Amino acid sequence: MERDVPDAALPDAKLPGVAWRPSPNFGPRVGGAPVDILILHYTDMKTAEAAIGLLSDPASNVSCHYVVGEDGTITQLVAEADRAWHAGVSSWHGATDINSRSVGIEIANLGHDHGYPDFPDEQIDAVIALACDICARHGIRPERILAHSDVAPARKRDPGEKFPWGRLASAGLGHFVEPEPIRGGRFFSIGESGAPIEALQAMLALYGYPIQISGTYDQETEQVVTAFQRHFRPERVDGIADSSTIVTLHRLARALSDKA
């Protein structure tokens, strides 16, 4: 469903310099759930302008609320009151229509298939300012600031292991603990099964990840562990649940439990 947006509409973000370039690719939020998730993406395109063009093309069937350029410029494409088409098939804590309850930010970056450069400081400064503004207005909790790969681990890698989640945490954004150092010891990988695998899957599901608790370390488990590592233990992203990955997950879960 597409709806007309007046060109004279003002951006939602209460920040200086935000440009308003309305995309036709949006619809009404459905289900009545509050906006309580912020999803961070990367564009996987050569330039921010190219991404804005795609996200505004009716034939693409994709959009987002904001694009943040490499130089820190912010462009809004869809009003926050509306449902942008950015998360696709996704899930978090059992909710499957993530688009209806989230705001999406696309961060200009070439992506993994085209060299995957570092995110410039001025770009991350702009993401932080924008995310602070969005989360303050919607009351989005830190643990609900997620990567696209968190909610769609079988399909997505963005914004990836180079994204500086620690910098966001220093600004009060996102749930974060210092990753446990990588050491030797027991690890779990594809093909293993048993109670320890079931416990790992249960903790990932409890945290929010879309995963079946089967007791077998299958492809889905590897994909979810990989997504977890990209966000929370980026030093090594291999889909293997080593002690560093498992301890980091336990510490995150415990931090949430202590805050509850």
C-alpha positions as CSV (number, residue, x, y, z in Angstrom):
1,M,0.0,0.0,0.0
2,E,1.4,3.4,-0.9
3,R,0.2,6.8,0.3
4,D,1.0,10.3,-0.7
5,V,3.2,12.4,1.6
6,P,3.1,16.2,1.3
7,D,6.4,17.5,0.1
8,A,6.1,20.3,2.7
9,A,6.1,17.8,5.6
10,L,8.8,18.3,8.2
11,P,11.2,15.6,9.4
12,D,10.4,14.0,12.7
13,A,14.0,14.2,14.0
14,K,14.6,17.2,16.2
15,L,18.0,17.8,14.8
16,P,19.5,20.5,12.6
17,G,20.0,19.9,8.9
18,V,17.8,16.8,8.5
19,A,16.5,16.7,4.9
20,W,13.0,15.5,4.0
21,R,12.8,13.5,0.7
22,P,9.6,11.4,0.9
23,S,9.6,7.9,-0.5
24,P,6.3,6.4,-1.8
25,N,7.2,3.1,-0.3
26,F,5.4,2.8,3.0
27,G,2.1,1.9,4.5
28,P,0.2,2.1,7.8
29,R,1.6,0.4,10.9
30,V,-0.6,-2.6,11.8
31,G,-1.5,-4.5,14.9
32,G,-1.5,-1.6,17.4
33,A,2.0,-2.4,18.9
34,P,4.0,0.6,20.0
35,V,7.2,1.7,18.2
36,D,9.7,0.0,20.5
37,I,12.5,-1.2,18.2
38,L,15.3,0.7,16.4
39,I,16.9,-1.3,13.6
40,L,20.3,-0.3,12.2
41,H,21.2,-1.4,8.6
42,Y,23.9,-0.6,6.1
43,T,23.0,0.3,2.6
44,D,25.3,-2.1,0.7
45,M,25.5,0.5,-2.1
46,K,28.2,2.8,-3.6
47,T,26.8,6.0,-2.3
48,A,24.1,7.3,0.1
49,E,22.5,9.0,-2.9
50,A,22.2,5.7,-4.8
51,A,20.6,4.2,-1.7
52,I,18.1,7.0,-1.4
53,G,17.2,6.5,-5.1
54,L,16.6,2.8,-4.6
55,L,14.6,3.3,-1.3
56,S,12.4,5.9,-3.2
57,D,11.8,3.7,-6.3
58,P,8.3,2.3,-6.3
59,A,9.5,-0.8,-8.1
60,S,12.0,-1.7,-5.4
61,N,9.4,-2.3,-2.6
62,V,12.0,-1.3,0.0
63,S,12.4,1.9,2.1
64,C,13.5,3.1,5.5
65,H,12.8,6.0,7.7
66,Y,16.3,7.6,7.6
67,V,19.6,7.4,5.6
68,V,22.8,8.6,7.2
69,G,25.5,9.5,4.7
70,E,29.3,8.9,5.1
71,D,29.7,12.6,5.9
72,G,27.0,12.5,8.6
73,T,24.1,14.0,6.5
74,I,20.7,12.7,7.5
75,T,17.8,12.3,5.1
76,Q,14.3,11.2,6.2
77,L,12.3,9.2,3.6
78,V,9.3,7.9,5.6
79,A,7.5,9.5,8.5
80,E,8.0,7.7,11.8
81,A,4.2,7.3,12.2
82,D,4.2,5.1,9.1
83,R,5.5,1.6,8.4
84,A,8.7,1.6,6.3
85,W,9.7,-1.5,4.4
86,H,13.2,-2.1,5.8
87,A,13.3,-5.3,8.0
88,G,11.7,-7.8,5.7
89,V,11.1,-11.3,7.0
90,S,12.3,-10.9,10.5
91,S,11.6,-11.7,14.2
92,W,12.5,-10.7,17.7
93,H,11.1,-12.1,20.9
94,G,8.5,-13.9,18.8
95,A,7.2,-10.7,17.1
96,T,7.3,-11.2,13.3
97,D,6.0,-7.9,11.9
98,I,9.1,-5.9,12.9
99,N,8.3,-3.2,10.4
100,S,5.1,-2.3,12.2
101,R,6.9,-1.7,15.5
102,S,10.3,-0.3,14.4
103,V,12.1,2.7,13.0
104,G,14.8,1.9,10.5
105,I,18.1,3.7,9.9
106,E,20.2,2.9,6.8
107,I,23.8,3.8,7.2
108,A,25.7,4.4,4.0
109,N,28.4,1.7,3.6
110,L,29.6,-0.4,0.7
111,G,29.0,-3.6,2.7
112,H,30.7,-6.9,3.0
113,D,30.7,-7.7,-0.7
114,H,32.4,-4.5,-1.8
115,G,35.3,-4.0,0.6
116,Y,33.3,-3.2,3.8
117,P,35.1,0.0,4.9
118,D,35.1,1.4,8.4
119,F,32.3,3.7,9.4
120,P,33.6,7.3,9.5
121,D,33.5,9.1,12.8
122,E,31.3,11.9,11.6
123,Q,28.8,9.3,10.3
124,I,28.7,7.5,13.7
125,D,28.3,10.9,15.5
126,A,25.2,11.5,13.3
127,V,23.8,8.0,13.9
128,I,24.2,8.6,17.7
129,A,22.5,11.9,17.6
130,L,19.6,10.6,15.5
131,A,19.2,7.4,17.6
132,C,19.2,9.4,20.8
133,D,16.4,11.6,19.3
134,I,14.3,8.7,18.1
135,C,14.7,6.6,21.3
136,A,13.9,9.6,23.5
137,R,10.7,10.3,21.6
138,H,9.5,6.7,21.4
139,G,10.8,5.4,24.8
140,I,12.9,2.7,23.0
141,R,14.8,0.7,25.6
142,P,18.6,0.2,25.0
143,E,18.2,-3.6,24.5
144,R,15.7,-2.9,21.7
145,I,18.3,-1.2,19.5
146,L,19.2,-4.0,17.1
147,A,21.1,-4.9,14.0
148,H,19.3,-6.0,10.9
149,S,21.3,-9.3,11.3
150,D,19.8,-9.7,14.8
151,V,16.2,-9.9,13.6
152,A,17.0,-11.7,10.3
153,P,20.1,-13.8,11.0
154,A,19.5,-16.3,8.1
155,R,19.5,-13.5,5.5
156,K,21.4,-10.4,6.7
157,R,24.9,-9.3,7.9
158,D,24.4,-5.6,8.4
159,P,25.5,-3.3,9.8
160,G,28.2,-5.9,10.5
161,E,31.1,-6.5,12.9
162,K,32.8,-3.2,12.1
163,F,29.9,-1.2,13.4
164,P,31.1,0.5,16.7
165,W,28.4,-0.6,19.1
166,G,30.7,0.3,22.0
167,R,30.6,4.0,20.9
168,L,26.8,3.9,20.9
169,A,26.8,2.3,24.4
170,S,29.0,5.1,25.6
171,A,26.2,7.5,24.6
172,G,23.6,5.4,26.4
173,L,22.4,3.6,23.3
174,G,22.1,-0.2,23.0
175,H,22.7,-3.1,25.3
176,F,26.4,-3.8,25.6
177,V,29.0,-5.6,27.7
178,E,32.7,-5.8,26.9
179,P,33.2,-9.1,25.1
180,E,34.8,-11.9,26.9
181,P,38.4,-12.4,25.6
182,I,38.9,-15.2,23.1
183,R,40.7,-18.1,24.7
184,G,40.8,-21.9,24.2
185,G,38.5,-24.4,25.8
186,R,35.3,-26.2,24.9
187,F,33.2,-25.0,21.9
188,F,30.1,-26.1,20.0
189,S,29.7,-26.3,16.2
190,I,27.6,-27.8,13.4
191,G,26.5,-31.4,14.0
192,E,26.8,-31.5,17.8
193,S,23.8,-32.2,20.0
194,G,22.9,-32.6,23.6
195,A,21.8,-30.6,26.7
196,P,24.5,-27.9,26.4
197,I,23.3,-27.1,22.9
198,E,19.7,-26.9,24.1
199,A,20.8,-24.6,26.9
200,L,22.6,-22.3,24.4
201,Q,19.6,-22.2,22.1
202,A,17.3,-21.4,25.0
203,M,19.5,-18.5,26.1
204,L,19.6,-17.1,22.6
205,A,15.9,-17.4,22.4
206,L,15.4,-15.8,25.8
207,Y,17.5,-12.9,24.7
208,G,15.3,-12.4,21.6
209,Y,16.8,-14.2,18.7
210,P,14.6,-16.3,16.4
211,I,15.8,-19.8,17.0
212,Q,14.3,-23.3,17.5
213,I,15.3,-25.1,20.7
214,S,16.1,-28.5,19.2
215,G,19.2,-29.6,21.1
216,T,21.1,-29.9,17.8
217,Y,23.7,-27.4,16.5
218,D,22.2,-27.0,13.1
219,Q,22.5,-24.4,10.3
220,E,20.0,-22.1,12.0
221,T,21.9,-22.2,15.3
222,E,25.2,-21.4,13.4
223,Q,23.4,-18.4,11.7
224,V,22.1,-17.0,15.0
225,V,25.5,-17.4,16.7
226,T,27.1,-15.6,13.8
227,A,24.6,-12.8,14.1
228,F,25.3,-12.6,17.9
229,Q,29.0,-12.5,17.3
230,R,28.7,-9.7,14.7
231,H,26.9,-7.5,17.3
232,F,28.4,-8.5,20.6
233,R,31.7,-10.4,20.0
234,P,33.0,-9.0,16.7
235,E,36.6,-10.0,17.1
236,R,35.9,-13.4,15.5
237,V,32.8,-14.1,13.5
238,D,32.7,-17.8,12.7
239,G,29.4,-19.2,14.0
240,I,31.2,-21.4,16.5
241,A,30.0,-21.1,20.1
242,D,33.3,-20.9,21.9
243,S,33.7,-19.9,25.5
244,S,34.1,-16.2,24.7
245,T,30.7,-16.2,22.8
246,I,28.9,-18.2,25.5
247,V,30.3,-16.1,28.4
248,T,29.4,-12.8,26.6
249,L,25.9,-14.1,26.1
250,H,25.5,-15.1,29.7
251,R,26.8,-11.7,30.9
252,L,24.3,-9.9,28.6
253,A,21.4,-12.0,29.8
254,R,22.4,-11.5,33.4
255,A,22.7,-7.7,32.9
256,L,19.1,-7.7,31.6
257,S,17.9,-9.8,34.4
258,D,19.6,-7.5,37.0
259,K,17.9,-4.5,35.4
260,A,14.4,-6.0,35.4
